[in-house]
Amino acid sequence: MPTAQTTTSGTRDAQSTSYSNLDTKGDHIMPYLLGWLLGVPLIVLVILYLIFH
């Protein structure tokens, strides 16, 4: 039996397919971070506008 550490999801640490190909360098992650920071509040404001208008 392999002695790899398992997390609560049962995948091996740093070997999961969702994290192994994730590039976390600043110049590559910044457009996505900006998209989230600008997009999420905009969506929340639109939803609040539609509810309370």
C-alpha positions as a Python dict, from the first residue, in 0.01 Angstrom:
ca = {
    (1, 'M'): (0, 0, 0),
    (2, 'P'): (147, 341, -91),
    (3, 'T'): (241, 573, 192),
    (4, 'A'): (129, 896, 21),
    (5, 'Q'): (-53, 1142, 241),
    (6, 'T'): (-422, 1170, 175),
    (7, 'T'): (-645, 1468, 230),
    (8, 'T'): (-1011, 1459, 323),
    (9, 'S'): (-1107, 1420, -43),
    (10, 'G'): (-887, 1113, -82),
    (11, 'T'): (-645, 1262, -335),
    (12, 'R'): (-272, 1272, -283),
    (13, 'D'): (-120, 1605, -180),
    (14, 'A'): (-4, 1822, -472),
    (15, 'Q'): (-87, 1543, -717),
    (16, 'S'): (-450, 1622, -780),
    (17, 'T'): (-529, 1702, -1141),
    (18, 'S'): (-693, 2030, -1045),
    (19, 'Y'): (-382, 2158, -870),
    (20, 'S'): (-95, 1998, -1061),
    (21, 'N'): (-149, 2207, -1375),
    (22, 'L'): (-247, 2527, -1195),
    (23, 'D'): (3, 2804, -1267),
    (24, 'T'): (17, 3035, -967),
    (25, 'K'): (281, 3278, -1090),
    (26, 'G'): (178, 3638, -1033),
    (27, 'D'): (179, 3744, -1397),
    (28, 'H'): (-39, 3450, -1498),
    (29, 'I'): (-286, 3454, -1210),
    (30, 'M'): (-337, 3833, -1199),
    (31, 'P'): (-587, 3863, -1489),
    (32, 'Y'): (-803, 3593, -1331),
    (33, 'L'): (-778, 3759, -990),
    (34, 'L'): (-874, 4095, -1138),
    (35, 'G'): (-1163, 3931, -1319),
    (36, 'W'): (-1294, 3782, -997),
    (37, 'L'): (-1244, 4102, -798),
    (38, 'L'): (-1424, 4312, -1059),
    (39, 'G'): (-1683, 4060, -1172),
    (40, 'V'): (-1817, 3925, -844),
    (41, 'P'): (-1914, 4263, -691),
    (42, 'L'): (-2070, 4362, -1024),
    (43, 'I'): (-2285, 4048, -1029),
    (44, 'V'): (-2386, 4105, -666),
    (45, 'L'): (-2481, 4466, -739),
    (46, 'V'): (-2690, 4363, -1041),
    (47, 'I'): (-2872, 4100, -835),
    (48, 'L'): (-2939, 4351, -556),
    (49, 'Y'): (-3062, 4604, -813),
    (50, 'L'): (-3301, 4352, -964),
    (51, 'I'): (-3435, 4256, -621),
    (52, 'F'): (-3485, 4605, -478),
    (53, 'H'): (-3572, 4801, -792),
}
